Amino acid sequence: MNKLALGAAIGMALLGAASQAADSQTQAVVKPLMTEPLSGIPGKEVTVLTVEYLPGGASLPHRHDADVFVYVLEGAVVMQVDGKQPVTVRKGETFREGPADIHRQSMNASKTEPAKFVVFMVKDQGKPATRPLEGN
């Protein structure tokens, strides 16, 4: 699969997880920026993308099966993985989740302003970036 097709597939997978709610106010805008294999680490790749939640936007519980690093560019988001308390991550702050984490909560902290963040993900090559939880 070429890089453009892989990036589009990753973006669609993330968009599907982030926008499963029917209400258009809960959708996310996901923009894949790059996906590249990691030198010296066979079978691993890095994916970088941006996610923008509309006011009140959220994603359903999901997992990434990857090391995920988030940096908030605008607004604030509420993040939570199973076993930990929710945290509000504001502009200029970071959040991390591990490969075994269940991303229980990911939502815009505001009902009136959008929130935007960068996601840097180290994952197995060719595997989906996000997968929904069954039976949420």
N, C-alpha and C positions, 0 to 999 in steps of 0.2 A: 504494500500500500504506500503510495507516495505521501510526502509530508503534508501537502495541502489536503488530501483526502483524509489522512489520519487526524489532522487538526480539526477538520469539519466533523468527523465522527466523534471526537472527544467533546467538542462544543455541543453537539446535539445530545450526547449522553448527559452532560451537565445541565443543559437546558431542560431536558426531560425531567431530571430529578428536581430541578429548581422551580419548575413551573407546572407541576401537575394539578394544582388547584384550578378550578374552572374560572374563577373571578380574575379578570385581567389585571386588577390591582395587586395580585399576589405573584405576578410573573417576574422572572429575572431575565436580564439581558446578559448573555454570556458571549464573550469575544475571545476565541483562541488567539494567542499571540505567537506561540512557537511550541514545537515538540521536536526534541533532538535526542539521539542516543547519547549516553554518558561515556566518555572515553575512559577506558581502563576498568569499566564495570559492566561486563557482558550481561545482556538481558535487561538492563535498566535504562530508563529514559527520563528526561525532565520535560514537564509540560508547564507552560506559563500562560495564564489567561486572566481576564478581568471579569468580574461579576458585578452587575448593578441591580440592586433591588429597588423597585419602585416604592413609594411611600406605603408602609404596611406590608411590604412584600416579604415572603418567606419561602423556604423549601421544606419539603417533607423529610422525615428522617431517612438517612442514607449512610453509606460508607464509601470510602475511597480506596481501601486496600493499598494505601500509599503513605509516605511521609508528606504531610501537607503543611505549608507555611502560608499564612494570610497576613497581608499588610493593608490596613484600611486607608484609602485615599480620600474619601469624602464621607461625612456623616458618621454613623455608628451602627454596629451590628451586634446582636446578641448571639453568642455562640455557646454551645454546650455539647460535650461528649458524655456518654453514659458513665456514671460513677463520679462525676464532678458537677459542681454547681455551675449554673449559667454565668457567663461573664459578658459584660458590655465592652466591646472593643471599639475605641474611638479613633478618629483621624490621627495617623502617625503611630498607632499601636499595632501590635502583632498578636497572632494566635497560632498555635500549633496543634496538630493532631497526628497520632501515630497510625500505622497500618491496621492495627486491630481495633481502633476506636470506632464506635457507632456515633455518627454525627446526629445527635438527637434533635438539636435545635440550631437553626441558622435563619436569622430574620433581621429585617431592618428594625432598629430601635425606635424609629420615628414613623408616625402615621401621616406626616405632612411633607417630609423631605426625603429625597432619594439617598441611598448609601451605595458606595462603590469601593471595591477592594480588588487587590491583585492576589492571585493564587499561584504559588510555586509548588509544584508537586513532583516528587521522585517516585516513580512507579515501575512495575514490570512492563517491559516493552510489549506493545500490542494489546494489553489488557484495558478494559474500560476504565476511564478516570473516575466514574461514579456509578454506583449501583443502588437502586432503591431497596429498602428493607421490605421483606414480605411480612404482611400482617401488621405494619406500623404499630 
